[in-house]
Amino acid sequence: MPCFRIICILVLLGLPSCSFLMGKAVGWKLSSKKLPADNRMGEAKLIGVIELVNPEQNYVLINCEQRLNIPAGTEIVSQGADGSKTKLKVTPERKGNYITADITEGTPQLRDIVLYKVKPGDVPAPAPATVSASGAVVPLTPVMQADVIPPLDAPFQPIAPLKPSPAPTQPPANLPTEEPAPDLSKLPPVIR
């Protein structure tokens, strides 16, 4: 009986190594085959959802989750739940998180998702800039990065205290010093 247990344990210990070796042998056969070329054009970034379609004036209104800096004339694509695709071209009109786009090909539907195809060699759009009062061009980039948390061992940088305002020496004479007691006789009767 003990000999039988030892033989069973040895067989059970040998099974994982057999499956490992079989996987390696199959992998060797697969690695000798040539893999097909990668036909993907690039990645796509989700911009938003179509909120309004105006077929008479040939444009759509897109609700973006965040404000985007997509230049006018950029080609974007909308995709419906049924797989239908529509080509759109961004227009300069914007209001808050909404952007408009002209319909160039296809028929978009409400609630279609809108995608921006990012090609591998694309360079991100330059940051918006404004002209200051002195005439210098100033980029509109945030001073702080919201997603960056300073490390715990960063030194504390105290802020200079504000100058204290002069305290009034006397309270104004026309203000009452105490609040008058409430008149309970003007309250409505209690309903029981």
Short mmCIF file of the C-alpha atoms (twelve columns), coordinates in Angstrom:
data_MODEL
# 
_entry.id   MODEL 
# 
loop_
_atom_site.group_PDB 
_atom_site.id 
_atom_site.type_symbol 
_atom_site.label_atom_id 
_atom_site.label_alt_id 
_atom_site.label_comp_id 
_atom_site.label_asym_id 
_atom_site.label_seq_id 
_atom_site.Cartn_x 
_atom_site.Cartn_y 
_atom_site.Cartn_z 
_atom_site.pdbx_PDB_model_num 
ATOM 1   C CA . MET A 1   0.000   0.000   0.000   1 
ATOM 2   C CA . PRO A 2   2.728   2.605   0.807   1 
ATOM 3   C CA . CYS A 3   4.470   1.755   -2.446  1 
ATOM 4   C CA . PHE A 4   1.280   2.483   -4.384  1 
ATOM 5   C CA . ARG A 5   0.994   5.920   -2.748  1 
ATOM 6   C CA . ILE A 6   4.574   6.787   -3.662  1 
ATOM 7   C CA . ILE A 7   3.992   5.761   -7.300  1 
ATOM 8   C CA . CYS A 8   0.796   7.915   -7.461  1 
ATOM 9   C CA . ILE A 9   2.610   10.904  -5.991  1 
ATOM 10  C CA . LEU A 10  5.445   10.576  -8.512  1 
ATOM 11  C CA . VAL A 11  2.963   10.369  -11.403 1 
ATOM 12  C CA . LEU A 12  1.077   13.436  -10.146 1 
ATOM 13  C CA . LEU A 13  4.317   15.389  -9.770  1 
ATOM 14  C CA . GLY A 14  5.323   14.518  -13.327 1 
ATOM 15  C CA . LEU A 15  2.078   15.706  -14.987 1 
ATOM 16  C CA . PRO A 16  2.791   19.470  -14.786 1 
ATOM 17  C CA . SER A 17  6.200   19.019  -16.379 1 
ATOM 18  C CA . CYS A 18  4.654   17.031  -19.250 1 
ATOM 19  C CA . SER A 19  2.123   19.755  -19.985 1 
ATOM 20  C CA . PHE A 20  4.894   22.381  -19.800 1 
ATOM 21  C CA . LEU A 21  7.019   20.477  -22.302 1 
ATOM 22  C CA . MET A 22  4.021   19.970  -24.620 1 
ATOM 23  C CA . GLY A 23  3.345   23.703  -24.560 1 
ATOM 24  C CA . LYS A 24  6.959   24.406  -25.470 1 
ATOM 25  C CA . ALA A 25  6.829   21.960  -28.375 1 
ATOM 26  C CA . VAL A 26  3.633   23.531  -29.709 1 
ATOM 27  C CA . GLY A 27  5.176   26.996  -29.233 1 
ATOM 28  C CA . TRP A 28  8.182   26.014  -31.324 1 
ATOM 29  C CA . LYS A 29  5.914   24.992  -34.174 1 
ATOM 30  C CA . LEU A 30  3.935   28.254  -33.973 1 
ATOM 31  C CA . SER A 31  7.030   30.437  -33.825 1 
ATOM 32  C CA . SER A 32  8.247   29.041  -37.140 1 
ATOM 33  C CA . LYS A 33  5.121   30.415  -38.902 1 
ATOM 34  C CA . LYS A 34  5.252   33.974  -40.145 1 
ATOM 35  C CA . LEU A 35  2.885   36.335  -38.386 1 
ATOM 36  C CA . PRO A 36  0.672   38.604  -40.530 1 
ATOM 37  C CA . ALA A 37  1.714   42.238  -40.844 1 
ATOM 38  C CA . ASP A 38  0.118   44.745  -38.486 1 
ATOM 39  C CA . ASN A 39  -2.510  46.608  -40.547 1 
ATOM 40  C CA . ARG A 40  -3.672  48.968  -37.814 1 
ATOM 41  C CA . MET A 41  -3.521  52.630  -38.788 1 
ATOM 42  C CA . GLY A 42  -3.151  53.953  -35.235 1 
ATOM 43  C CA . GLU A 43  -5.131  54.403  -32.102 1 
ATOM 44  C CA . ALA A 44  -8.490  56.107  -31.688 1 
ATOM 45  C CA . LYS A 45  -9.406  58.411  -28.837 1 
ATOM 46  C CA . LEU A 46  -13.000 58.709  -27.660 1 
ATOM 47  C CA . ILE A 47  -14.080 62.350  -27.948 1 
ATOM 48  C CA . GLY A 48  -17.742 62.297  -26.985 1 
ATOM 49  C CA . VAL A 49  -21.293 61.502  -28.030 1 
ATOM 50  C CA . ILE A 50  -23.496 63.042  -30.752 1 
ATOM 51  C CA . GLU A 51  -26.258 65.041  -29.039 1 
ATOM 52  C CA . LEU A 52  -27.890 66.672  -32.096 1 
ATOM 53  C CA . VAL A 53  -28.037 65.846  -35.796 1 
ATOM 54  C CA . ASN A 54  -29.145 68.538  -38.248 1 
ATOM 55  C CA . PRO A 55  -29.397 66.927  -41.705 1 
ATOM 56  C CA . GLU A 56  -30.766 70.126  -43.342 1 
ATOM 57  C CA . GLN A 57  -27.675 72.157  -42.456 1 
ATOM 58  C CA . ASN A 58  -25.419 69.068  -42.580 1 
ATOM 59  C CA . TYR A 59  -23.807 69.247  -39.107 1 
ATOM 60  C CA . VAL A 60  -23.794 67.491  -35.735 1 
ATOM 61  C CA . LEU A 61  -23.352 68.733  -32.174 1 
ATOM 62  C CA . ILE A 62  -20.946 66.644  -30.085 1 
ATOM 63  C CA . ASN A 63  -20.996 66.592  -26.282 1 
ATOM 64  C CA . CYS A 64  -17.431 66.071  -25.068 1 
ATOM 65  C CA . GLU A 65  -16.725 64.898  -21.526 1 
ATOM 66  C CA . GLN A 66  -13.910 67.426  -21.254 1 
ATOM 67  C CA . ARG A 67  -12.823 70.439  -23.247 1 
ATOM 68  C CA . LEU A 68  -10.635 69.396  -26.144 1 
ATOM 69  C CA . ASN A 69  -8.237  71.322  -28.327 1 
ATOM 70  C CA . ILE A 70  -9.006  69.730  -31.683 1 
ATOM 71  C CA . PRO A 71  -8.172  72.120  -34.533 1 
ATOM 72  C CA . ALA A 72  -10.891 73.048  -37.036 1 
ATOM 73  C CA . GLY A 73  -10.776 70.909  -40.177 1 
ATOM 74  C CA . THR A 74  -9.681  67.746  -38.349 1 
ATOM 75  C CA . GLU A 75  -11.271 64.544  -39.634 1 
ATOM 76  C CA . ILE A 76  -13.132 62.526  -36.971 1 
ATOM 77  C CA . VAL A 77  -15.339 59.442  -37.147 1 
ATOM 78  C CA . SER A 78  -18.639 58.595  -35.469 1 
ATOM 79  C CA . GLN A 79  -19.650 55.003  -34.896 1 
ATOM 80  C CA . GLY A 80  -23.137 53.736  -34.158 1 
ATOM 81  C CA . ALA A 81  -24.232 50.781  -32.050 1 
ATOM 82  C CA . ASP A 82  -24.943 48.833  -35.260 1 
ATOM 83  C CA . GLY A 83  -21.379 49.377  -36.517 1 
ATOM 84  C CA . SER A 84  -22.210 52.114  -39.048 1 
ATOM 85  C CA . LYS A 85  -19.473 54.722  -39.474 1 
ATOM 86  C CA . THR A 86  -19.737 58.368  -40.470 1 
ATOM 87  C CA . LYS A 87  -16.940 60.773  -41.391 1 
ATOM 88  C CA . LEU A 88  -17.086 64.247  -39.841 1 
ATOM 89  C CA . LYS A 89  -14.960 67.398  -40.070 1 
ATOM 90  C CA . VAL A 90  -14.544 69.610  -36.975 1 
ATOM 91  C CA . THR A 91  -15.710 73.233  -37.306 1 
ATOM 92  C CA . PRO A 92  -14.400 76.210  -35.298 1 
ATOM 93  C CA . GLU A 93  -17.703 76.747  -33.410 1 
ATOM 94  C CA . ARG A 94  -17.435 75.657  -29.759 1 
ATOM 95  C CA . LYS A 95  -19.361 76.324  -26.581 1 
ATOM 96  C CA . GLY A 96  -18.135 74.835  -23.317 1 
ATOM 97  C CA . ASN A 97  -17.831 71.076  -23.734 1 
ATOM 98  C CA . TYR A 98  -19.749 71.089  -27.037 1 
ATOM 99  C CA . ILE A 99  -18.123 71.106  -30.470 1 
ATOM 100 C CA . THR A 100 -19.717 71.039  -33.909 1 
ATOM 101 C CA . ALA A 101 -18.690 69.059  -36.947 1 
ATOM 102 C CA . ASP A 102 -19.826 69.008  -40.584 1 
ATOM 103 C CA . ILE A 103 -21.041 65.696  -42.010 1 
ATOM 104 C CA . THR A 104 -18.759 64.684  -44.895 1 
ATOM 105 C CA . GLU A 105 -19.849 61.080  -45.464 1 
ATOM 106 C CA . GLY A 106 -22.628 58.859  -44.087 1 
ATOM 107 C CA . THR A 107 -25.644 59.506  -41.859 1 
ATOM 108 C CA . PRO A 108 -24.898 59.911  -38.139 1 
ATOM 109 C CA . GLN A 109 -27.474 59.079  -35.479 1 
ATOM 110 C CA . LEU A 110 -28.123 60.410  -32.002 1 
ATOM 111 C CA . ARG A 111 -25.984 58.780  -29.285 1 
ATOM 112 C CA . ASP A 112 -23.284 57.645  -31.754 1 
ATOM 113 C CA . ILE A 113 -19.819 57.746  -30.201 1 
ATOM 114 C CA . VAL A 114 -17.254 60.044  -31.804 1 
ATOM 115 C CA . LEU A 115 -13.630 58.957  -32.222 1 
ATOM 116 C CA . TYR A 116 -10.477 60.840  -33.168 1 
ATOM 117 C CA . LYS A 117 -7.980  58.650  -35.019 1 
ATOM 118 C CA . VAL A 118 -4.463  59.208  -33.745 1 
ATOM 119 C CA . LYS A 119 -1.854  58.220  -36.294 1 
ATOM 120 C CA . PRO A 120 1.491   56.910  -35.008 1 
ATOM 121 C CA . GLY A 121 3.508   59.815  -36.450 1 
ATOM 122 C CA . ASP A 122 1.120   62.568  -35.362 1 
ATOM 123 C CA . VAL A 123 2.541   65.343  -33.256 1 
ATOM 124 C CA . PRO A 124 0.188   66.667  -30.578 1 
ATOM 125 C CA . ALA A 125 -1.374  70.050  -31.307 1 
ATOM 126 C CA . PRO A 126 0.490   73.021  -29.886 1 
ATOM 127 C CA . ALA A 127 -0.836  74.547  -26.684 1 
ATOM 128 C CA . PRO A 128 -3.133  77.545  -27.154 1 
ATOM 129 C CA . ALA A 129 -1.478  80.913  -26.686 1 
ATOM 130 C CA . THR A 130 -2.612  84.468  -26.011 1 
ATOM 131 C CA . VAL A 131 -1.013  87.893  -26.353 1 
ATOM 132 C CA . SER A 132 -0.348  89.690  -23.065 1 
ATOM 133 C CA . ALA A 133 -0.699  93.447  -22.498 1 
ATOM 134 C CA . SER A 134 3.023   93.895  -23.150 1 
ATOM 135 C CA . GLY A 135 2.640   92.239  -26.582 1 
ATOM 136 C CA . ALA A 136 4.459   89.010  -25.708 1 
ATOM 137 C CA . VAL A 137 2.913   85.679  -26.686 1 
ATOM 138 C CA . VAL A 138 2.128   83.690  -23.550 1 
ATOM 139 C CA . PRO A 139 1.180   79.981  -23.759 1 
ATOM 140 C CA . LEU A 140 -2.008  79.047  -21.921 1 
ATOM 141 C CA . THR A 141 -0.629  76.130  -19.963 1 
ATOM 142 C CA . PRO A 142 -1.580  75.373  -16.381 1 
ATOM 143 C CA . VAL A 143 0.816   76.467  -13.671 1 
ATOM 144 C CA . MET A 144 0.285   73.270  -11.669 1 
ATOM 145 C CA . GLN A 145 -0.362  69.802  -12.905 1 
ATOM 146 C CA . ALA A 146 -3.501  68.482  -11.241 1 
ATOM 147 C CA . ASP A 147 -2.509  64.811  -11.462 1 
ATOM 148 C CA . VAL A 148 0.910   65.243  -9.875  1 
ATOM 149 C CA . ILE A 149 1.168   64.676  -6.137  1 
ATOM 150 C CA . PRO A 150 4.371   65.910  -4.527  1 
ATOM 151 C CA . PRO A 151 6.479   63.244  -2.789  1 
ATOM 152 C CA . LEU A 152 6.108   62.820  0.954   1 
ATOM 153 C CA . ASP A 153 9.704   63.820  1.638   1 
ATOM 154 C CA . ALA A 154 9.342   67.168  -0.196  1 
ATOM 155 C CA . PRO A 155 10.279  70.115  2.020   1 
ATOM 156 C CA . PHE A 156 7.451   72.252  3.345   1 
ATOM 157 C CA . GLN A 157 7.303   75.666  1.723   1 
ATOM 158 C CA . PRO A 158 5.446   78.058  4.025   1 
ATOM 159 C CA . ILE A 159 3.515   80.971  2.595   1 
ATOM 160 C CA . ALA A 160 4.419   84.447  3.800   1 
ATOM 161 C CA . PRO A 161 1.824   85.716  6.304   1 
ATOM 162 C CA . LEU A 162 -0.497  88.476  5.239   1 
ATOM 163 C CA . LYS A 163 -0.183  91.898  6.797   1 
ATOM 164 C CA . PRO A 164 -2.741  92.177  9.586   1 
ATOM 165 C CA . SER A 165 -5.462  94.702  8.978   1 
ATOM 166 C CA . PRO A 166 -5.794  97.446  11.560  1 
ATOM 167 C CA . ALA A 167 -8.307  96.376  14.191  1 
ATOM 168 C CA . PRO A 168 -11.098 98.827  14.967  1 
ATOM 169 C CA . THR A 169 -10.636 100.416 18.370  1 
ATOM 170 C CA . GLN A 170 -14.337 100.930 19.144  1 
ATOM 171 C CA . PRO A 171 -17.449 99.241  17.746  1 
ATOM 172 C CA . PRO A 172 -19.687 101.581 15.770  1 
ATOM 173 C CA . ALA A 173 -22.207 103.392 17.973  1 
ATOM 174 C CA . ASN A 174 -25.285 102.611 15.854  1 
ATOM 175 C CA . LEU A 175 -25.000 98.787  16.148  1 
ATOM 176 C CA . PRO A 176 -26.837 97.047  19.017  1 
ATOM 177 C CA . THR A 177 -24.600 95.055  21.315  1 
ATOM 178 C CA . GLU A 178 -27.167 92.309  22.106  1 
ATOM 179 C CA . GLU A 179 -29.829 90.646  20.042  1 
ATOM 180 C CA . PRO A 180 -33.383 91.240  21.322  1 
ATOM 181 C CA . ALA A 181 -35.234 88.243  22.765  1 
ATOM 182 C CA . PRO A 182 -37.721 86.603  20.367  1 
ATOM 183 C CA . ASP A 183 -41.429 87.356  20.851  1 
ATOM 184 C CA . LEU A 184 -43.099 83.938  21.281  1 
ATOM 185 C CA . SER A 185 -46.624 85.405  21.200  1 
ATOM 186 C CA . LYS A 186 -46.365 85.888  17.404  1 
ATOM 187 C CA . LEU A 187 -45.800 82.168  16.726  1 
ATOM 188 C CA . PRO A 188 -48.730 80.065  15.466  1 
ATOM 189 C CA . PRO A 189 -50.416 77.699  17.892  1 
ATOM 190 C CA . VAL A 190 -49.089 74.177  18.293  1 
ATOM 191 C CA . ILE A 191 -51.206 71.524  16.533  1 
ATOM 192 C CA . ARG A 192 -51.504 68.244  18.383  1 
# 
